[in-house]
């Protein structure tokens, strides 16, 4: 699989970190070091979302996860 990442000239770190996270998720290493909320926060930061928006997403995702687990 080939991955490509595009960024502004001064923000190469975003691509490097994104590719590292992707590799770690595929190998399973990321789940040993980070929670799913940690990974969502990192991804949101890489995509340029505000801290408030990221936390709102994490809260929303957690509530959906709880709804889905109560259905099982």
PQR file with spaces between the fields and no chain letter, atoms N, CA, C, O and H, PARSE charges and radii, in Angstrom:
ATOM       1  N    UNK     1       0.838   -1.161    0.000 -0.4000 1.5000
ATOM       2  CA   UNK     1       0.000    0.000    0.000 -0.0000 2.0000
ATOM       3  C    UNK     1       0.898    1.243    0.000  0.5500 1.7000
ATOM       4  O    UNK     1       1.900    1.306    0.712 -0.5500 1.4000
ATOM       5  N    UNK     2       0.520    2.200   -0.795 -0.4000 1.5000
ATOM       6  CA   UNK     2       1.262    3.459   -0.849 -0.0000 2.0000
ATOM       7  C    UNK     2       0.433    4.552   -0.189  0.5500 1.7000
ATOM       8  O    UNK     2      -0.765    4.685   -0.439 -0.5500 1.4000
ATOM       9  H    UNK     2      -0.294    2.149   -1.374  0.4000 1.0000
ATOM      10  N    UNK     3       1.093    5.322    0.651 -0.4000 1.5000
ATOM      11  CA   UNK     3       0.420    6.444    1.305 -0.0000 2.0000
ATOM      12  C    UNK     3       1.077    7.735    0.856  0.5500 1.7000
ATOM      13  O    UNK     3       2.296    7.818    0.710 -0.5500 1.4000
ATOM      14  H    UNK     3       2.066    5.213    0.854  0.4000 1.0000
ATOM      15  N    UNK     4       0.249    8.730    0.644 -0.4000 1.5000
ATOM      16  CA   UNK     4       0.758   10.053    0.306 -0.0000 2.0000
ATOM      17  C    UNK     4       0.154   11.059    1.268  0.5500 1.7000
ATOM      18  O    UNK     4      -0.999   10.939    1.683 -0.5500 1.4000
ATOM      19  H    UNK     4      -0.742    8.663    0.763  0.4000 1.0000
ATOM      20  N    UNK     5       0.940   12.030    1.603 -0.4000 1.5000
ATOM      21  CA   UNK     5       0.496   13.060    2.533 -0.0000 2.0000
ATOM      22  C    UNK     5       0.974   14.404    1.994  0.5500 1.7000
ATOM      23  O    UNK     5       2.127   14.550    1.587 -0.5500 1.4000
ATOM      24  H    UNK     5       1.877   12.128    1.266  0.4000 1.0000
ATOM      25  N    UNK     6       0.089   15.361    1.998 -0.4000 1.5000
ATOM      26  CA   UNK     6       0.428   16.687    1.495 -0.0000 2.0000
ATOM      27  C    UNK     6       0.301   17.704    2.620  0.5500 1.7000
ATOM      28  O    UNK     6      -0.612   17.637    3.443 -0.5500 1.4000
ATOM      29  H    UNK     6      -0.847   15.242    2.329  0.4000 1.0000
ATOM      30  N    UNK     7       1.230   18.639    2.637 -0.4000 1.5000
ATOM      31  CA   UNK     7       1.208   19.654    3.691 -0.0000 2.0000
ATOM      32  C    UNK     7       1.891   20.934    3.186  0.5500 1.7000
ATOM      33  O    UNK     7       2.507   20.969    2.121 -0.5500 1.4000
ATOM      34  H    UNK     7       1.972   18.694    1.969  0.4000 1.0000
ATOM      35  N    UNK     8       1.751   21.959    3.990 -0.4000 1.5000
ATOM      36  CA   UNK     8       2.450   23.208    3.696 -0.0000 2.0000
ATOM      37  C    UNK     8       3.941   23.014    3.952  0.5500 1.7000
ATOM      38  O    UNK     8       4.316   22.161    4.756 -0.5500 1.4000
ATOM      39  H    UNK     8       1.251   21.931    4.855  0.4000 1.0000
ATOM      40  N    UNK     9       4.805   23.791    3.282 -0.4000 1.5000
ATOM      41  CA   UNK     9       6.255   23.592    3.416 -0.0000 2.0000
ATOM      42  C    UNK     9       6.774   23.629    4.859  0.5500 1.7000
ATOM      43  O    UNK     9       7.755   22.954    5.172 -0.5500 1.4000
ATOM      44  H    UNK     9       4.501   24.484    2.628  0.4000 1.0000
ATOM      45  N    UNK    10       6.145   24.392    5.726 -0.4000 1.5000
ATOM      46  CA   UNK    10       6.636   24.482    7.105 -0.0000 2.0000
ATOM      47  C    UNK    10       5.994   23.465    8.038  0.5500 1.7000
ATOM      48  O    UNK    10       6.278   23.462    9.236 -0.5500 1.4000
ATOM      49  H    UNK    10       5.348   24.940    5.472  0.4000 1.0000
ATOM      50  N    UNK    11       5.133   22.604    7.507 -0.4000 1.5000
ATOM      51  CA   UNK    11       4.395   21.672    8.363 -0.0000 2.0000
ATOM      52  C    UNK    11       4.613   20.212    7.989  0.5500 1.7000
ATOM      53  O    UNK    11       3.697   19.393    8.066 -0.5500 1.4000
ATOM      54  H    UNK    11       4.902   22.607    6.534  0.4000 1.0000
ATOM      55  N    UNK    12       5.839   19.901    7.583 -0.4000 1.5000
ATOM      56  CA   UNK    12       6.172   18.526    7.236 -0.0000 2.0000
ATOM      57  C    UNK    12       5.989   17.585    8.416  0.5500 1.7000
ATOM      58  O    UNK    12       5.723   16.397    8.235 -0.5500 1.4000
ATOM      59  H    UNK    12       6.582   20.566    7.521  0.4000 1.0000
ATOM      60  N    UNK    13       6.131   18.118    9.626 -0.4000 1.5000
ATOM      61  CA   UNK    13       5.976   17.299   10.829 -0.0000 2.0000
ATOM      62  C    UNK    13       4.606   16.633   10.873  0.5500 1.7000
ATOM      63  O    UNK    13       4.466   15.526   11.392 -0.5500 1.4000
ATOM      64  H    UNK    13       6.346   19.083    9.773  0.4000 1.0000
ATOM      65  N    UNK    14       3.592   17.312   10.325 -0.4000 1.5000
ATOM      66  CA   UNK    14       2.252   16.723   10.332 -0.0000 2.0000
ATOM      67  C    UNK    14       2.226   15.423    9.515  0.5500 1.7000
ATOM      68  O    UNK    14       1.641   14.428    9.943 -0.5500 1.4000
ATOM      69  H    UNK    14       3.707   18.212    9.903  0.4000 1.0000
ATOM      70  N    UNK    15       2.851   15.440    8.361 -0.4000 1.5000
ATOM      71  CA   UNK    15       2.892   14.236    7.514 -0.0000 2.0000
ATOM      72  C    UNK    15       3.714   13.140    8.168  0.5500 1.7000
ATOM      73  O    UNK    15       3.317   11.974    8.170 -0.5500 1.4000
ATOM      74  H    UNK    15       3.326   16.248    8.013  0.4000 1.0000
ATOM      75  N    UNK    16       4.850   13.510    8.720 -0.4000 1.5000
ATOM      76  CA   UNK    16       5.706   12.509    9.353 -0.0000 2.0000
ATOM      77  C    UNK    16       4.985   11.825   10.510  0.5500 1.7000
ATOM      78  O    UNK    16       5.020   10.601   10.636 -0.5500 1.4000
ATOM      79  H    UNK    16       5.173   14.457    8.719  0.4000 1.0000
ATOM      80  N    UNK    17       4.336   12.615   11.347 -0.4000 1.5000
ATOM      81  CA   UNK    17       3.625   12.042   12.481 -0.0000 2.0000
ATOM      82  C    UNK    17       2.414   11.225   12.028  0.5500 1.7000
ATOM      83  O    UNK    17       2.127   10.172   12.598 -0.5500 1.4000
ATOM      84  H    UNK    17       4.307   13.609   11.245  0.4000 1.0000
ATOM      85  N    UNK    18       1.713   11.702   11.015 -0.4000 1.5000
ATOM      86  CA   UNK    18       0.557   10.980   10.495 -0.0000 2.0000
ATOM      87  C    UNK    18       0.970    9.621    9.938  0.5500 1.7000
ATOM      88  O    UNK    18       0.307    8.617   10.202 -0.5500 1.4000
ATOM      89  H    UNK    18       1.946   12.557   10.552  0.4000 1.0000
ATOM      90  N    UNK    19       2.048    9.581    9.178 -0.4000 1.5000
ATOM      91  CA   UNK    19       2.524    8.311    8.621 -0.0000 2.0000
ATOM      92  C    UNK    19       3.004    7.367    9.719  0.5500 1.7000
ATOM      93  O    UNK    19       2.783    6.159    9.642 -0.5500 1.4000
ATOM      94  H    UNK    19       2.586   10.396    8.964  0.4000 1.0000
ATOM      95  N    UNK    20       3.661    7.917   10.740 -0.4000 1.5000
ATOM      96  CA   UNK    20       4.098    7.097   11.868 -0.0000 2.0000
ATOM      97  C    UNK    20       2.893    6.502   12.594  0.5500 1.7000
ATOM      98  O    UNK    20       2.880    5.314   12.916 -0.5500 1.4000
ATOM      99  H    UNK    20       3.841    8.899   10.802  0.4000 1.0000
ATOM     100  N    UNK    21       1.889    7.330   12.849 -0.4000 1.5000
ATOM     101  CA   UNK    21       0.682    6.832   13.509 -0.0000 2.0000
ATOM     102  C    UNK    21       0.003    5.747   12.682  0.5500 1.7000
ATOM     103  O    UNK    21      -0.458    4.742   13.223 -0.5500 1.4000
ATOM     104  H    UNK    21       1.900    8.295   12.587  0.4000 1.0000
ATOM     105  N    UNK    22      -0.055    5.952   11.388 -0.4000 1.5000
ATOM     106  CA   UNK    22      -0.668    4.966   10.498 -0.0000 2.0000
ATOM     107  C    UNK    22       0.062    3.629   10.570  0.5500 1.7000
ATOM     108  O    UNK    22      -0.571    2.579   10.678 -0.5500 1.4000
ATOM     109  H    UNK    22       0.319    6.768   10.948  0.4000 1.0000
ATOM     110  N    UNK    23       1.380    3.668   10.510 -0.4000 1.5000
ATOM     111  CA   UNK    23       2.172    2.431   10.612 -0.0000 2.0000
ATOM     112  C    UNK    23       1.956    1.752   11.959  0.5500 1.7000
ATOM     113  O    UNK    23       1.816    0.531   12.036 -0.5500 1.4000
ATOM     114  H    UNK    23       1.894    4.521   10.422  0.4000 1.0000
ATOM     115  N    UNK    24       1.929    2.562   13.028 -0.4000 1.5000
ATOM     116  CA   UNK    24       1.745    2.005   14.367 -0.0000 2.0000
ATOM     117  C    UNK    24       0.360    1.376   14.525  0.5500 1.7000
ATOM     118  O    UNK    24       0.216    0.346   15.184 -0.5500 1.4000
ATOM     119  H    UNK    24       2.043    3.554   12.965  0.4000 1.0000
ATOM     120  N    UNK    25      -0.652    1.993   13.924 -0.4000 1.5000
ATOM     121  CA   UNK    25      -2.006    1.432   13.998 -0.0000 2.0000
ATOM     122  C    UNK    25      -2.092    0.122   13.228  0.5500 1.7000
ATOM     123  O    UNK    25      -2.700   -0.839   13.699 -0.5500 1.4000
ATOM     124  H    UNK    25      -0.535    2.830   13.389  0.4000 1.0000
ATOM     125  N    UNK    26      -1.488    0.083   12.051 -0.4000 1.5000
ATOM     126  CA   UNK    26      -1.523   -1.153   11.255 -0.0000 2.0000
ATOM     127  C    UNK    26      -0.824   -2.306   11.963  0.5500 1.7000
ATOM     128  O    UNK    26      -1.270   -3.451   11.884 -0.5500 1.4000
ATOM     129  H    UNK    26      -0.994    0.864   11.669  0.4000 1.0000
ATOM     130  N    UNK    27       0.277   -2.005   12.658 -0.4000 1.5000
ATOM     131  CA   UNK    27       1.026   -3.066   13.340 -0.0000 2.0000
ATOM     132  C    UNK    27       0.441   -3.399   14.707  0.5500 1.7000
ATOM     133  O    UNK    27       0.774   -4.431   15.291 -0.5500 1.4000
ATOM     134  H    UNK    27       0.640   -1.075   12.723  0.4000 1.0000
ATOM     135  N    UNK    28      -0.429   -2.530   15.221 -0.4000 1.5000
ATOM     136  CA   UNK    28      -1.015   -2.747   16.534 -0.0000 2.0000
ATOM     137  C    UNK    28      -0.265   -2.069   17.664  0.5500 1.7000
ATOM     138  O    UNK    28      -0.749   -2.030   18.795 -0.5500 1.4000
ATOM     139  H    UNK    28      -0.699   -1.692   14.747  0.4000 1.0000
ATOM     140  N    UNK    29       0.914   -1.532   17.369 -0.4000 1.5000
ATOM     141  CA   UNK    29       1.722   -0.870   18.404 -0.0000 2.0000
ATOM     142  C    UNK    29       1.010    0.332   19.022  0.5500 1.7000
ATOM     143  O    UNK    29       1.153    0.594   20.216 -0.5500 1.4000
ATOM     144  H    UNK    29       1.307   -1.563   16.450  0.4000 1.0000
ATOM     145  N    UNK    30       0.251    1.052   18.220 -0.4000 1.5000
ATOM     146  CA   UNK    30      -0.404    2.273   18.710 -0.0000 2.0000
ATOM     147  C    UNK    30      -1.369    1.957   19.838  0.5500 1.7000
ATOM     148  O    UNK    30      -1.529    2.754   20.763 -0.5500 1.4000
ATOM     149  H    UNK    30       0.134    0.838   17.250  0.4000 1.0000
ATOM     150  N    UNK    31      -2.014    0.798   19.768 -0.4000 1.5000
ATOM     151  CA   UNK    31      -3.026    0.452   20.757 -0.0000 2.0000
ATOM     152  C    UNK    31      -2.408   -0.011   22.073  0.5500 1.7000
ATOM     153  O    UNK    31      -3.099   -0.089   23.089 -0.5500 1.4000
ATOM     154  H    UNK    31      -1.884    0.151   19.017  0.4000 1.0000
ATOM     155  N    UNK    32      -1.104   -0.321   22.059 -0.4000 1.5000
ATOM     156  CA   UNK    32      -0.383   -0.632   23.290 -0.0000 2.0000
ATOM     157  C    UNK    32       0.041    0.655   24.002  0.5500 1.7000
ATOM     158  O    UNK    32       0.161    0.683   25.227 -0.5500 1.4000
ATOM     159  H    UNK    32      -0.544   -0.258   21.233  0.4000 1.0000
ATOM     160  N    UNK    33       0.264    1.711   23.231 -0.4000 1.5000
ATOM     161  CA   UNK    33       0.788    2.956   23.795 -0.0000 2.0000
ATOM     162  C    UNK    33      -0.277    4.033   24.005  0.5500 1.7000
ATOM     163  O    UNK    33      -0.121    4.894   24.870 -0.5500 1.4000
ATOM     164  H    UNK    33       0.166    1.689   22.236  0.4000 1.0000
ATOM     165  N    UNK    34      -1.356    3.993   23.223 -0.4000 1.5000
ATOM     166  CA   UNK    34      -2.356    5.062   23.255 -0.0000 2.0000
ATOM     167  C    UNK    34      -3.764    4.488   23.395  0.5500 1.7000
ATOM     168  O    UNK    34      -4.043    3.367   22.970 -0.5500 1.4000
ATOM     169  H    UNK    34      -1.484    3.294   22.520  0.4000 1.0000
ATOM     170  N    UNK    35      -4.633    5.278   23.996 -0.4000 1.5000
ATOM     171  CA   UNK    35      -6.053    4.927   24.013 -0.0000 2.0000
ATOM     172  C    UNK    35      -6.671    5.414   22.705  0.5500 1.7000
ATOM     173  O    UNK    35      -6.049    6.180   21.968 -0.5500 1.4000
ATOM     174  H    UNK    35      -4.406    6.188   24.342  0.4000 1.0000
ATOM     175  N    UNK    36      -7.873    4.977   22.422 -0.4000 1.5000
ATOM     176  CA   UNK    36      -8.543    5.458   21.214 -0.0000 2.0000
ATOM     177  C    UNK    36      -8.783    6.974   21.308  0.5500 1.7000
ATOM     178  O    UNK    36      -8.743    7.671   20.294 -0.5500 1.4000
ATOM     179  H    UNK    36      -8.378    4.355   23.021  0.4000 1.0000
ATOM     180  N    UNK    37      -9.031    7.479   22.516 -0.4000 1.5000
ATOM     181  CA   UNK    37      -9.196    8.924   22.689 -0.0000 2.0000
ATOM     182  C    UNK    37      -7.895    9.671   22.402  0.5500 1.7000
ATOM     183  O    UNK    37      -7.912   10.740   21.791 -0.5500 1.4000
ATOM     184  H    UNK    37      -9.063    6.913   23.340  0.4000 1.0000
ATOM     185  N    UNK    38      -6.764    9.106   22.844 -0.4000 1.5000
ATOM     186  CA   UNK    38      -5.466    9.716   22.538 -0.0000 2.0000
ATOM     187  C    UNK    38      -5.260    9.802   21.032  0.5500 1.7000
ATOM     188  O    UNK    38      -4.831   10.834   20.514 -0.5500 1.4000
ATOM     189  H    UNK    38      -6.751    8.238   23.340  0.4000 1.0000
ATOM     190  N    UNK    39      -5.567    8.718   20.334 -0.4000 1.5000
ATOM     191  CA   UNK    39      -5.382    8.691   18.878 -0.0000 2.0000
ATOM     192  C    UNK    39      -6.309    9.690   18.181  0.5500 1.7000
ATOM     193  O    UNK    39      -5.911   10.331   17.209 -0.5500 1.4000
ATOM     194  H    UNK    39      -5.915    7.880   20.754  0.4000 1.0000
ATOM     195  N    UNK    40      -7.532    9.822   18.671 -0.4000 1.5000
ATOM     196  CA   UNK    40      -8.464   10.798   18.091 -0.0000 2.0000
ATOM     197  C    UNK    40      -7.944   12.215   18.315  0.5500 1.7000
ATOM     198  O    UNK    40      -8.039   13.063   17.427 -0.5500 1.4000
ATOM     199  H    UNK    40      -7.856    9.301   19.461  0.4000 1.0000
ATOM     200  N    UNK    41      -7.397   12.467   19.495 -0.4000 1.5000
ATOM     201  CA   UNK    41      -6.841   13.801   19.777 -0.0000 2.0000
ATOM     202  C    UNK    41      -5.636   14.102   18.884  0.5500 1.7000
ATOM     203  O    UNK    41      -5.507   15.205   18.353 -0.5500 1.4000
ATOM     204  H    UNK    41      -7.320   11.779   20.216  0.4000 1.0000
ATOM     205  N    UNK    42      -4.764   13.118   18.724 -0.4000 1.5000
ATOM     206  CA   UNK    42      -3.601   13.321   17.849 -0.0000 2.0000
ATOM     207  C    UNK    42      -4.033   13.588   16.410  0.5500 1.7000
ATOM     208  O    UNK    42      -3.530   14.506   15.763 -0.5500 1.4000
ATOM     209  H    UNK    42      -4.869   12.221   19.155  0.4000 1.0000
ATOM     210  N    UNK    43      -4.956   12.788   15.922 -0.4000 1.5000
ATOM     211  CA   UNK    43      -5.422   12.953   14.549 -0.0000 2.0000
ATOM     212  C    UNK    43      -6.103   14.311   14.358  0.5500 1.7000
ATOM     213  O    UNK    43      -5.874   14.990   13.357 -0.5500 1.4000
ATOM     214  H    UNK    43      -5.365   12.042   16.448  0.4000 1.0000
ATOM     215  N    UNK    44      -6.933   14.699   15.313 -0.4000 1.5000
ATOM     216  CA   UNK    44      -7.593   15.999   15.239 -0.0000 2.0000
ATOM     217  C    UNK    44      -6.601   17.146   15.214  0.5500 1.7000
ATOM     218  O    UNK    44      -6.774   18.117   14.478 -0.5500 1.4000
ATOM     219  H    UNK    44      -7.120   14.147   16.126  0.4000 1.0000
ATOM     220  N    UNK    45      -5.555   17.024   16.029 -0.4000 1.5000
ATOM     221  CA   UNK    45      -4.505   18.049   16.052 -0.0000 2.0000
ATOM     222  C    UNK    45      -3.782   18.106   14.716  0.5500 1.7000
ATOM     223  O    UNK    45      -3.524   19.189   14.192 -0.5500 1.4000
ATOM     224  H    UNK    45      -5.415   16.235   16.627  0.4000 1.0000
ATOM     225  N    UNK    46      -3.453   16.942   14.164 -0.4000 1.5000
ATOM     226  CA   UNK    46      -2.774   16.898   12.867 -0.0000 2.0000
ATOM     227  C    UNK    46      -3.620   17.524   11.761  0.5500 1.7000
ATOM     228  O    UNK    46      -3.089   18.129   10.829 -0.5500 1.4000
ATOM     229  H    UNK    46      -3.663   16.062   14.590  0.4000 1.0000
ATOM     230  N    UNK    47      -4.927   17.376   11.872 -0.4000 1.5000
ATOM     231  CA   UNK    47      -5.823   17.928   10.858 -0.0000 2.0000
ATOM     232  C    UNK    47      -6.138   19.407   11.089  0.5500 1.7000
ATOM     233  O    UNK    47      -6.795   20.044   10.266 -0.5500 1.4000
ATOM     234  H    UNK    47      -5.358   16.885   12.630  0.4000 1.0000
ATOM     235  N    UNK    48      -5.665   19.943   12.213 -0.4000 1.5000
ATOM     236  CA   UNK    48      -5.811   21.371   12.454 -0.0000 2.0000
ATOM     237  C    UNK    48      -7.073   21.787   13.190  0.5500 1.7000
ATOM     238  O    UNK    48      -7.401   22.973   13.214 -0.5500 1.4000
ATOM     239  H    UNK    48      -5.132   19.425   12.881  0.4000 1.0000
ATOM     240  N    UNK    49      -7.789   20.847   13.789 -0.4000 1.5000
ATOM     241  CA   UNK    49      -8.988   21.194   14.541 -0.0000 2.0000
ATOM     242  C    UNK    49      -8.624   21.860   15.861  0.5500 1.7000
ATOM     243  O    UNK    49      -7.536   21.634   16.391 -0.5500 1.4000
ATOM     244  H    UNK    49      -7.523   19.883   13.770  0.4000 1.0000
ATOM     245  N    UNK    50      -9.513   22.665   16.386 -0.4000 1.5000
ATOM     246  CA   UNK    50      -9.281   23.322   17.672 -0.0000 2.0000
ATOM     247  C    UNK    50      -9.412   22.292   18.797  0.5500 1.7000
ATOM     248  O    UNK    50     -10.028   21.239   18.627 -0.5500 1.4000
ATOM     249  H    UNK    50     -10.397   22.849   15.956  0.4000 1.0000
ATOM     250  N    UNK    51      -8.819   22.620   19.953 -0.4000 1.5000
ATOM     251  CA   UNK    51      -8.912   21.714   21.100 -0.0000 2.0000
ATOM     252  C    UNK    51     -10.365   21.505   21.507  0.5500 1.7000
ATOM     253  O    UNK    51     -10.761   20.401   21.882 -0.5500 1.4000
ATOM     254  H    UNK    51      -8.319   23.475   20.092  0.4000 1.0000
ATOM     255  N    UNK    52     -11.148   22.564   21.431 -0.4000 1.5000
ATOM     256  CA   UNK    52     -12.564   22.468   21.801 -0.0000 2.0000
ATOM     257  C    UNK    52     -13.303   21.500   20.880  0.5500 1.7000
ATOM     258  O    UNK    52     -14.079   20.663   21.341 -0.5500 1.4000
ATOM     259  H    UNK    52     -10.826   23.460   21.127  0.4000 1.0000
ATOM     260  N    UNK    53     -13.059   21.621   19.581 -0.4000 1.5000
ATOM     261  CA   UNK    53     -13.710   20.726   18.615 -0.0000 2.0000
ATOM     262  C    UNK    53     -13.266   19.276   18.812  0.5500 1.7000
ATOM     263  O    UNK    53     -14.073   18.354   18.699 -0.5500 1.4000
ATOM     264  H    UNK    53     -12.429   22.301   19.206  0.4000 1.0000
ATOM     265  N    UNK    54     -11.994   19.084   19.104 -0.4000 1.5000
ATOM     266  CA   UNK    54     -11.478   17.734   19.323 -0.0000 2.0000
ATOM     267  C    UNK    54     -12.127   17.117   20.552  0.5500 1.7000
ATOM     268  O    UNK    54     -12.562   15.966   20.513 -0.5500 1.4000
ATOM     269  H    UNK    54     -11.338   19.834   19.196  0.4000 1.0000
ATOM     270  N    UNK    55     -12.194   17.871   21.638 -0.4000 1.5000
ATOM     271  CA   UNK    55     -12.804   17.336   22.859 -0.0000 2.0000
ATOM     272  C    UNK    55     -14.294   17.055   22.657  0.5500 1.7000
ATOM     273  O    UNK    55     -14.817   16.074   23.186 -0.5500 1.4000
ATOM     274  H    UNK    55     -11.841   18.806   21.670  0.4000 1.0000
ATOM     275  N    UNK    56     -14.973   17.906   21.897 -0.4000 1.5000
ATOM     276  CA   UNK    56     -16.386   17.655   21.597 -0.0000 2.0000
ATOM     277  C    UNK    56     -16.528   16.352   20.821  0.5500 1.7000
ATOM     278  O    UNK    56     -17.457   15.585   21.074 -0.5500 1.4000
ATOM     279  H    UNK    56     -14.548   18.703   21.467  0.4000 1.0000
ATOM     280  N    UNK    57     -15.624   16.091   19.882 -0.4000 1.5000
ATOM     281  CA   UNK    57     -15.660   14.846   19.120 -0.0000 2.0000
ATOM     282  C    UNK    57     -15.411   13.645   20.027  0.5500 1.7000
ATOM     283  O    UNK    57     -16.112   12.637   19.932 -0.5500 1.4000
ATOM     284  H    UNK    57     -14.870   16.714   19.677  0.4000 1.0000
ATOM     285  N    UNK    58     -14.411   13.749   20.908 -0.4000 1.5000
ATOM     286  CA   UNK    58     -14.085   12.641   21.815 -0.0000 2.0000
ATOM     287  C    UNK    58     -15.285   12.312   22.699  0.5500 1.7000
ATOM     288  O    UNK    58     -15.609   11.141   22.897 -0.5500 1.4000
ATOM     289  H    UNK    58     -13.841   14.567   20.985  0.4000 1.0000
ATOM     290  N    UNK    59     -15.942   13.338   23.227 -0.4000 1.5000
ATOM     291  CA   UNK    59     -17.121   13.134   24.070 -0.0000 2.0000
ATOM     292  C    UNK    59     -18.249   12.487   23.264  0.5500 1.7000
ATOM     293  O    UNK    59     -18.904   11.557   23.736 -0.5500 1.4000
ATOM     294  H    UNK    59     -15.679   14.290   23.065  0.4000 1.0000
ATOM     295  N    UNK    60     -18.468   12.982   22.053 -0.4000 1.5000
ATOM     296  CA   UNK    60     -19.506   12.428   21.183 -0.0000 2.0000
ATOM     297  C    UNK    60     -19.212   10.960   20.850  0.5500 1.7000
ATOM     298  O    UNK    60     -20.103   10.113   20.911 -0.5500 1.4000
ATOM     299  H    UNK    60     -17.936   13.737   21.670  0.4000 1.0000
ATOM     300  N    UNK    61     -17.977   10.674   20.503 -0.4000 1.5000
ATOM     301  CA   UNK    61     -17.597    9.301   20.152 -0.0000 2.0000
ATOM     302  C    UNK    61     -17.765    8.371   21.349  0.5500 1.7000
ATOM     303  O    UNK    61     -18.205    7.232   21.191 -0.5500 1.4000
ATOM     304  H    UNK    61     -17.253   11.362   20.453  0.4000 1.0000
ATOM     305  N    UNK    62     -17.418    8.844   22.541 -0.4000 1.5000
ATOM     306  CA   UNK    62     -17.568    8.021   23.746 -0.0000 2.0000
ATOM     307  C    UNK    62     -19.043    7.738   24.028  0.5500 1.7000
ATOM     308  O    UNK    62     -19.399    6.628   24.424 -0.5500 1.4000
ATOM     309  H    UNK    62     -17.060    9.769   22.669  0.4000 1.0000
ATOM     310  N    UNK    63     -19.894    8.734   23.826 -0.4000 1.5000
ATOM     311  CA   UNK    63     -21.323    8.523   24.075 -0.0000 2.0000
ATOM     312  C    UNK    63     -21.905    7.535   23.059  0.5500 1.7000
ATOM     313  O    UNK    63     -22.749    6.712   23.413 -0.5500 1.4000
ATOM     314  H    UNK    63     -19.605    9.635   23.504  0.4000 1.0000
ATOM     315  N    UNK    64     -21.465    7.609   21.810 -0.4000 1.5000
ATOM     316  CA   UNK    64     -21.930    6.655   20.792 -0.0000 2.0000
ATOM     317  C    UNK    64     -21.456    5.248   21.128  0.5500 1.7000
ATOM     318  O    UNK    64     -22.190    4.276   20.953 -0.5500 1.4000
ATOM     319  H    UNK    64     -20.779    8.278   21.522  0.4000 1.0000
ATOM     320  N    UNK    65     -20.221    5.149   21.612 -0.4000 1.5000
ATOM     321  CA   UNK    65     -19.675    3.845   21.972 -0.0000 2.0000
ATOM     322  C    UNK    65     -20.485    3.232   23.111  0.5500 1.7000
ATOM     323  O    UNK    65     -20.763    2.033   23.105 -0.5500 1.4000
ATOM     324  H    UNK    65     -19.624    5.938   21.754  0.4000 1.0000
ATOM     325  N    UNK    66     -20.860    4.053   24.083 -0.4000 1.5000
ATOM     326  CA   UNK    66     -21.663    3.557   25.205 -0.0000 2.0000
ATOM     327  C    UNK    66     -23.060    3.141   24.722  0.5500 1.7000
ATOM     328  O    UNK    66     -23.602    2.141   25.192 -0.5500 1.4000
ATOM     329  H    UNK    66     -20.633    5.027   24.088  0.4000 1.0000
ATOM     330  N    UNK    67     -23.642    3.899   23.794 -0.4000 1.5000
ATOM     331  CA   UNK    67     -24.962    3.543   23.237 -0.0000 2.0000
ATOM     332  C    UNK    67     -24.894    2.209   22.526  0.5500 1.7000
ATOM     333  O    UNK    67     -25.769    1.359   22.692 -0.5500 1.4000
ATOM     334  H    UNK    67     -23.202    4.712   23.413  0.4000 1.0000
ATOM     335  N    UNK    68     -23.839    2.026   21.722 -0.4000 1.5000
ATOM     336  CA   UNK    68     -23.695    0.780   20.972 -0.0000 2.0000
ATOM     337  C    UNK    68     -23.448   -0.409   21.884  0.5500 1.7000
ATOM     338  O    UNK    68     -23.955   -1.501   21.626 -0.5500 1.4000
ATOM     339  H    UNK    68     -23.128    2.716   21.587  0.4000 1.0000
ATOM     340  N    UNK    69     -22.669   -0.213   22.957 -0.4000 1.5000
ATOM     341  CA   UNK    69     -22.403   -1.328   23.856 -0.0000 2.0000
ATOM     342  C    UNK    69     -23.637   -1.707   24.674  0.5500 1.7000
ATOM     343  O    UNK    69     -23.780   -2.862   25.073 -0.5500 1.4000
ATOM     344  H    UNK    69     -22.257    0.674   23.167  0.4000 1.0000
ATOM     345  N    UNK    70     -24.517   -0.757   24.925 -0.4000 1.5000
ATOM     346  CA   UNK    70     -25.738   -1.073   25.674 -0.0000 2.0000
ATOM     347  C    UNK    70     -26.740   -1.835   24.810  0.5500 1.7000
ATOM     348  O    UNK    70     -27.629   -2.503   25.339 -0.5500 1.4000
ATOM     349  H    UNK    70     -24.400    0.181   24.601  0.4000 1.0000
ATOM     350  N    UNK    71     -26.607   -1.742   23.496 -0.4000 1.5000
ATOM     351  CA   UNK    71     -27.492   -2.468   22.576 -0.0000 2.0000
ATOM     352  C    UNK    71     -27.103   -3.927   22.446  0.5500 1.7000
ATOM     353  O    UNK    71     -27.935   -4.772   22.116 -0.5500 1.4000
ATOM     354  H    UNK    71     -25.886   -1.200   23.066  0.4000 1.0000
ATOM     355  N    UNK    72     -25.833   -4.224   22.706 -0.4000 1.5000
ATOM     356  CA   UNK    72     -25.349   -5.611   22.527 -0.0000 2.0000
ATOM     357  C    UNK    72     -25.791   -6.510   23.595  0.5500 1.7000
ATOM     358  O    UNK    72     -25.463   -7.697   23.578 -0.5500 1.4000
ATOM     359  H    UNK    72     -25.157   -3.538   22.974  0.4000 1.0000
